């Protein structure tokens, strides 16, 4: 297939060649397989977060144990995000070309091994090496999962199911924070955070291998909707990859995704450390367990907004995603500014409430916009390249996330912890304004 023959979509519109004929209702067997494939895939990706979000809980204990500064430990986080970005650029394409299920399984098992090796390490160099390896394996989850979702559901339902898919990793992030904190306190060292949580990932990988199929056709089921000539069974090739990478309508979404993930991982990497750092050192002075629970509100907020923003973009804005993205990023910036000032309110009757609400809103909104963002590759590029486009977008996201490692660690060391939160708020508002250009 030539580049010219690939379908071109317009955001928020449904041109004549993709208008659907009336679909017959799915059979009982089809509905059962949809639930089986989707939930086994989504729960597996939930447990992916048990093998990558655990480091945020252990960061303070690792720094204290080895005498590392924030910027030194930031190299570990930057190594992860760079290899994760590299993997995203490749693995969405590999999932489209080969088997998304197989790619997800390899990533899960490789991530478990990398976590165990990290927990057995005691030098900064080995931390960087093994967490970089974990970054690559962790990148094998999201984009192949997007392809499985697009294979099993019609396009007019992608917003709802993408929101639900986006819900699961945030649920995983919310669960792993207290579990990793318990592991550290129970076994008396940071290593526990890298031994217990990944066991959940290994167990779910075994179930996923049995329960999931790549597509309805692989399960012997004919889809009851018109796939509109996307030629989903034709393997993606290098020419198709370049089409997805360089498509002019994807440029602004890629840029916005870059900025959004820099903010998101700035919170995920550092929020628990900032909350538990003593007030005299510029933090909030909370105990580790309490900091873990409050830090988990970033992901509880992500769960809420992942679903609600998906529904909002589908129903209120009729699949025109830019309004949801722009408004959410500006609102997240405002919540981050409130969070940066909330340490001074902790002794007041409403101090804890303000802290929790600002963590929930800022983390939830900046993560929830992933739902409308990741609908855009399917909207613009079509189902056949939905996984490739999602992988490229996530790759740019994790190039942005690399800024939340060493560069943000340097900022925290130089300018103070709460000033780093205010910096993230400023970046969020700027990229929210850039998101308005998606409508063009």
N, C-alpha and C positions, 0 to 999 in steps of 0.2 A: 504494500500500500504506500503510495506517495504521500508526502506531507500535505499536498493540496487536497488529497482525498479525505483527510481526517476531518471529523465533524467539528464545527466551531459554534460555541454556544454564546448567547448574550445573557448577562446576569439579569435575573428578574423577568425575563421574557421567555416565551416558548414559541419559537419560530415554526412555520408551517411544517417543516420536515420532521419535527419531533413531537407534534401534537398526537396524543395517544388516542387510539380507538378504544371504545368501551371495553374494560377488562372484566372477564368473568371472575366471580369471587373465588379466592383460593380454596382448594379442597382442604378437608380436615388433615390429610397427610401432609399437605404443603404447609399448613399453619404449624403443625407439630414440628416439622423439620426446621422451619424458620426460627421457632423458639429454641430448639435444640442447638442449632448452629450459632445463633446470635449469642445466647447466654453462655455457652461454653467458651466462645471466643472472648466475650466481654469480661467474664470472670477471670479467665487466664490473664488478660491484660491488667485487671485489677491487681493481681498478685505480682505482675512485673514490678509494680511500685514497691513491693516488699523487698526488692533487690536493688533499688536505686534511691528511694526516698529515705531509707534508713540512715544514710550518712549524715543528713542534716541533724538528726538527734544525737549522733555520736561525735559531731564536730568538736564541741567544747571539751569533751573528755579526751579526745585524741590530741588536741592542741596542748592541753594541760599535761598529758602524759609524756609527750615528746618535746615540750617547750617550743611549740611552733607559734609564729605570729599569724594573724588573719591572712596576710598576703601570701605567706608561705603555704598555708593550707589551701589557699585559693588556687594554687597550681594543680592540686588534686581535682578540684571541681572543674577547672578549665580543661584539663586533659579529658575528663569524662564528656563534657559538652562538645568538644571538637571531634572526638571519635564518634559520638552519637550523631553529630551533624553529618559526618562522612557516611555513616551507615544509612542514615535516612535518605541521602541522595541516591544510594544504591539499592536499598532493600525494598522500597516501594516498587521500583522497576523490576527487581527479581521476583517479587510476589506476583506482579502482573504477568511476567514471562513464564514463570514456572508454577509453583504452588504456594499461595499465601499461608496455608496451614503448615506446610513443611518449614517455611521461614520462621513462623512464630514458635514452633517447637524447638528449632535449633537455638533461637535467641533465649528462650526460657532456660534450657539446660546449660547453655554457656554462661548465662548470668549467675546461676547458682554456683557453678564452679569458680567464677571470678570473685564472688562474695567470700567464699570460704578461703581462697588464697589471700584476699585482702585482710581477712581477720587473723590470718597466721603471720602477717608481715609486721615489721617493727621499724622500718626506715621510710623516710619521705620518698625516696626513689621508687621503692617497691609499691608504696601507696599509689604513686602516680601511674606506674605501669599497670597494676592490676585494676585500678579504677578506670583507666583508659580502655582496657580490654572489656570491662563490664559495660562501658558506654557503647561500644560497638554492638555487643550482643543485645543490650537493652533497646537498641534502635530497630530491632527486628519485630517489634510488636505492633506499633500504631498503624503504619501505612498498610501492611498486609491485612490487618483487621478491618481497615476501611474498605479494602477490596472485597473481603468476605461479605461485609454489610451491603455493599452496592450490588453484589451478585444475588443476594437473597431477597432484596426488597425493591419495589418500583421507585422511580426517581421522585415522584410526588410525595413520598413518605420519608425521604432521606433526612429531612430536617429533624423530625421526631426521633428517628432511630439513631441519628448521629448525636443528638443531645443525650439520649439514654446511654449510648456507648461512651460518650464523654463523661457521664456521671460515674462510671465504674472506676476509672483510675483515681478520681478524686476521693471516692469512697475508700479505695486502697490506701491513698496517702493519709487520709484521716485515721484509718485503722493502724497503720504501721507506726505512727508517731508514739502513741502510748505503749504499743507492744515492744518497740525497740527500747524505749525508756525503761520499761519493766525488765527487759533482758539485761540492760546495763547494770541496773540496781540489784537484780537477782543474782547475777554471776560476778558482780564486783569489778567489772571492767568493760571497756567499750567494745571488746571483741564479741560480746553476746549479741550485739545488734547485727552482726554479719553471719551468725550461725543459725539463730532461731527463725527470723523472718523468712529467709530464702527457702526453708523447708516447705512453707505453704506454696511457694511457686513451683517447686518440684512435684508436689502432690497434684496440683491442678494441671500441670503439663501432661501427666499420665491420663487424667480424665479427658482432657481436650483431645488427645490423640485418638480416643475411642469415640467421642461424641460428635465431633465436628466434621463437616464436609466443605470443600471449597465452594461449591455451587449447587443449585438444585439439579442441574444436569448430572453432576457426579453422583447424586443420590437417586438418580433415575426418575426425576420429576420434571415435567414440562411447566415452565412458568406461565401463569395466566395473564401476563401483561405483555405489551409490545415493547421490546427493547430498542426499537427505533433505529435499527441499522447500525448500532455502535460496533458491531462485529466483535463482541466480547470474547469469542473463542480464538481470534487471531492473536498469536503471541506478540507482545510489544517488542519492538526492535530499537536499534540505536537512533534511527530517524524519528520514530515516534517519541523517544525520550527527549530529543532535542526540541521537538515541537512543543512538548509540555514545559520544558525548561525555559524556552524563549518566547512563549506566547505573550503577545503584548498586553492582553487583558489580565494576565496573571502577575504582571510586574508589581503593581501597587499592593495586591494581596500579599505577595512575597515580602515586600518591604515592611508592611504593617505586622506581619507574622514575626519578622526579625525583632522589631521593637517590643512586641507584646511578650515574647518569651524571655527577653532580657529582664523585663520587670518581673515576670512570673518566677523565674529561677532565682532572681535576687531575693524574693521573699522566701522561697522554699529552702534555699541554701542557708540563709542567715537569720530568719526570724526567731527560731528557738534559741540560738546563741545570743541574739540581742535581748530577748526576754529574760534569759537566765543570768546575763552579765550583771554584776553588782552596780547599783545606782551610782556609786562613786567613780565607776569606770565608764559611765555613760549609757548603761543599760537600764533594764527595768527591775532587776534584783529579785526575780521570781525563782522558786525552787524548780529543779529540773522536771519533775513530774507535772507540776502546774504549768510550766512553760510548754511542755509537750502537749498538754490538753488544749491550751489556748492557741498554740501554733497549729494544731490540727484544724482549727476553724477556717484556715485558708482553704482546706480541702472540703470541709462541710459546705462552705460558701460555694466552692467550685461545683459540688454536686447540685446544689439548688439552682445556680445560674446556668449550668450546662443544659439542663432540661428546659428551664423557663425561657432562656434566650433562643433556644432552638424553636420552641413553639411561637415565640414572639416574631422571629424572622419569617416563619412559615405563614402565620395567620394574619398578624397585624400589618406586616410589611410585604406580604405576598411574595416571599422568596427573594426580595431585594435586600441583600444581606448588609449593605454598607451602613444603613441607619443604626442597626443593632450594634455593630462593631464600634462605630464612632461614639455613640452616646455612652456605651459601656466603658470605653477606655477613658473618656473625660471624667465620668463619675468615679472610676477607680482611682484616678489621680487625686480627686478631692478627698476620698477616703484615706489615701496614703498620707496626705498632709495632716489630716486629723490624727492618724496613728503616730506620726512623728512628734506630735505635741502631747500625746496622752500619758506619757510617763509622769508628767507634772501633776496629773489629776488622780493618781492612784490612791492618794490618801483621802480623797473626797468620797462622799457616798455613791456618786455615779461613776467614779474613776474606772472600776473594773468593767462596768457595763460599756463605757465608751471604748475601752481597749478591745473588748471582745467584738463589739459591733464593727469597729473599724478594721480589725483583722478579717472578720467574716466578709464584709463588703468589698474591701480592696482585693483580697485574694480570690473571692468568688467571682467578681466581675472580670478580673484580668484573665482568669482561667475559663470562665464561662464563654468568652468570645471565641474560644476554639471551635465551638459548635457551628456558628455561622461561617467562620473562616474555612473550616474543613468541608463545608458544603460547596465552596466555590470551585475546587478542582473538578468535581462532578458536574456542576452547573455549566462550567465554561469548556472543559475538555471532553466531557462525555464519560460514560461508564467504563469504556475500554481502558482509558488512561486515568481513571479515578485514583487508583493506588499509586501510580507513578507521580501524578500531580500532588497527592497528599504527601508522598515521601519527599519530593522536592521542597514543598512548603515547610515540612517539618525539619528538613535539612537547614534551610535558612533560619528557622526558629532557633536551632541549636548553635548556629554561628552567633546569633544574638545572645543566646544563653551563656556563651563563653565569656561575655563581658561581666557576667555575674560572679565569676570566679576570681582570678587574680586582680583584674581592674577594680572591681567593687571592693574586694578585700583591701586593696591599697587605699581606696577612698575612706573606708571605715577606720583604718589605722591612722590616716592623716587628718581627717575632718570630723571624726566622731560617728558613733553608731546611728543615732537618730537622724543625723544629716544625710546618711545614706538612704533612709526611708524617704526623706523629702526629695532627694535626687530622683528616686524611682517615680514619685508622684509627678514631677516635672516631665519626665520622659513619657509617661503615660498620656498626659494631656497633649503633648506634641504629636505623638503618633495617632492619637484619636482624631486630631484635626487632619492629619494626612489621610486617614481612612475615608474621609469624605470623597476623595478622588476615585474610590472604587466605583462609584455610580457612573463614571464615564466609560 
